[in-house]
Amino acid sequence: MYNSVLAFILLGAKVDDLVTGGLGPYSFRIQGELYHKIGSLCPVGGQRPQFVQLYIHDTKRERQNRHALMPSLDRTTSDQLLTMMYNINPYVEMFKMARDMMATKGAPMDLKLRLIASQTKDARRYNVSTANEVAALMVGNGSETVDKRDVVLVQQAGPFQRISKLHVEYMALHYPLLFPYGEDGWHPNILVNVVVADADLDEDHARESELQRKHCNVIMAEFYGYRLQHRDTDGIALLRGDRLRQQYIVDAYAAIEQNRLKYLRLNQRKLRADLYQGLQDAIATGDTSAAAIGQRIILPSSFTVGPRHMAQNYQDAMAICRWAGCPDAFVTFTCNPQWFEIKRALLLGQ
């Protein structure tokens, strides 16, 4: 709830309230697609400011406006978190620049704020973002060259727009408490840093080992898997995020799955999908009516939980049973989360 009050953008998803509001341990589950959306810089007349608009519109009553959104939150804690955001978050500084420009006498009414998706600094290193790196103010008719992944915020009455999952600040804009410094997220141009275990290998062997990788850039699943591991050199706000951490994991998983599905949809020819679209495949799936057979998106067996992935795993399991025999027992094990061995492995506050 504190994160929602401070977030710059809206998280859109169909949340399963039967799970999130039930008894037992907290769970965050969604159905369908998940996306991040952002609105205009200023609210339409008569509407209450929300998300990014709270940092720009009516800043004299900003704390009261935030408290009115969620009166159940502790006001002292909310004020302290907001003060922290103003001190260290680069996006707050950026929106303050836009606010000051709009407050200037004679300022143009077509002011736009562009969130740049490109990445120019060394992406293989941990870097704290600054206001000069994450955005650029621009004034004009919108005809300037803009990357399709960039987000351009108009001053007022602009429709909510989706933020691309390829945007470097896709996560930082919605989770300011997990990434208070506006840390960079995943983007397609992060290079793989190959670590050679044998110190005796020369530079040529190291270069050959790097070329043998299937891809030269870090994929989205690898990046989020890296972020969710504990390291003494990294911050632990994400690992201690409790319920917000669960939401972040669901958000990341949804982004990975949607990115995979988009790749499959746009690369059907590379996957030789025409080999699957025969009459035999249609009958096997129950499409006996010719009118029901149209353009399809084929999910290969490499796509987890896809129909071909499930069928392949089932056939592998039956082959093992045919060779080794049917399983004799199915063993389950239940443990107590209050055990000393479990509590000893938790971080302070978990």
TALINBEL-V54012 format. One record per backbone hydrogen bond with DSSP energy under -0.5 kcal/mol. NH is the residue of the N-H (numbers start at 1). CO is the residue of the C=O. E is the energy in kcal/mol with one decimal. If there is no record, write none. Layout:
# TALINBEL-V54012
nh = <NH;NH>
co = <CO;CO>
e = <E;E>
This chain:
# TALINBEL-V54012
nh = <5;6;7;8;9;10;12;12;13;14;15;16;17;19;20;21;22;29;31;35;37;38;41;42;47;52;53;54;55;56;57;61;62;65;66;67;68;69;69;70;73;78;79;80;81;82;83;84;85;86;87;88;89;93;94;95;96;97;98;99;100;101;102;103;104;104;107;111;112;113;114;115;115;116;116;125;127;129;133;134;135;136;138;140;150;151;152;153;153;154;155;157;161;163;164;167;170;173;174;175;179;182;184;185;190;191;192;194;196;197;199;201;206;207;208;209;210;211;212;213;218;223;224;225;226;227;228;229;234;240;241;244;246;247;248;249;250;251;252;253;254;255;256;257;258;259;260;261;262;263;264;265;266;267;268;271;272;273;275;276;277;278;282;283;284;285;286;287;288;292;293;294;298;300;303;304;306;310;311;312;313;314;315;316;317;318;319;320;321;322;323;324;325;331;337;339;342;343;344;345;345;346;350>
co = <1;2;3;173;173;37;10;35;11;31;13;29;15;16;16;17;19;27;14;12;10;161;154;155;44;8;50;51;52;53;53;58;59;61;62;63;64;65;66;66;70;74;75;76;77;78;79;80;81;82;83;84;85;89;90;91;92;93;94;95;96;97;98;99;100;101;104;108;138;153;136;113;151;114;134;122;125;181;130;130;131;114;112;110;147;115;150;113;151;152;111;42;38;36;162;164;167;169;171;171;175;179;127;168;187;189;216;192;194;195;197;198;202;203;204;205;206;207;208;210;190;219;220;221;222;223;224;226;231;236;238;241;242;243;244;245;246;247;248;249;250;251;252;253;254;255;256;257;258;259;260;261;262;263;265;267;269;268;272;273;273;276;278;279;280;281;283;282;286;289;290;292;296;298;300;302;303;306;307;308;309;310;311;312;313;314;315;316;317;318;319;320;321;329;335;336;339;339;340;341;342;343;347>
e = <-1.6;-1.3;-1.5;-2.4;-0.8;-3.2;-0.6;-3.3;-0.5;-0.9;-1.0;-2.9;-1.2;-1.1;-2.0;-2.0;-1.0;-0.5;-2.2;-2.2;-2.7;-2.1;-2.6;-1.6;-2.4;-1.3;-1.9;-1.7;-1.3;-1.0;-3.1;-1.2;-1.2;-2.5;-2.2;-2.2;-2.0;-1.0;-0.5;-1.2;-1.5;-2.2;-2.4;-2.2;-2.4;-2.3;-2.3;-2.1;-2.2;-2.1;-1.2;-2.0;-1.9;-1.2;-1.8;-2.6;-2.0;-1.6;-1.7;-2.4;-2.6;-2.0;-2.2;-1.8;-0.6;-0.7;-1.8;-0.6;-2.3;-2.5;-1.9;-0.5;-3.4;-0.7;-0.9;-1.0;-0.6;-0.6;-1.3;-1.2;-0.8;-1.9;-2.2;-1.0;-1.5;-1.8;-0.5;-3.5;-0.6;-0.5;-0.6;-0.6;-2.5;-2.5;-0.5;-1.8;-1.7;-1.7;-0.9;-2.1;-2.1;-1.8;-0.7;-3.0;-1.2;-0.6;-2.5;-0.9;-0.6;-0.6;-0.7;-1.2;-2.0;-2.3;-2.2;-2.4;-1.7;-1.9;-1.2;-1.1;-2.9;-1.9;-2.2;-2.0;-1.9;-2.1;-1.4;-1.4;-1.2;-1.5;-1.3;-1.6;-1.6;-2.0;-2.2;-2.3;-2.2;-2.6;-2.8;-2.6;-2.6;-2.1;-2.3;-2.6;-2.6;-2.0;-2.2;-2.6;-2.1;-1.9;-2.4;-2.3;-1.9;-1.0;-0.5;-1.6;-1.1;-2.1;-1.6;-1.6;-0.7;-0.6;-1.6;-2.2;-2.0;-1.3;-1.3;-2.4;-1.7;-1.0;-1.1;-0.7;-0.6;-0.6;-1.7;-0.7;-1.8;-2.5;-2.3;-2.2;-2.1;-2.3;-2.4;-2.2;-2.4;-2.4;-1.9;-1.9;-2.1;-2.2;-1.6;-3.3;-2.1;-0.6;-0.6;-2.1;-0.5;-2.4;-2.4;-0.5;-0.9;-1.0;-2.0>
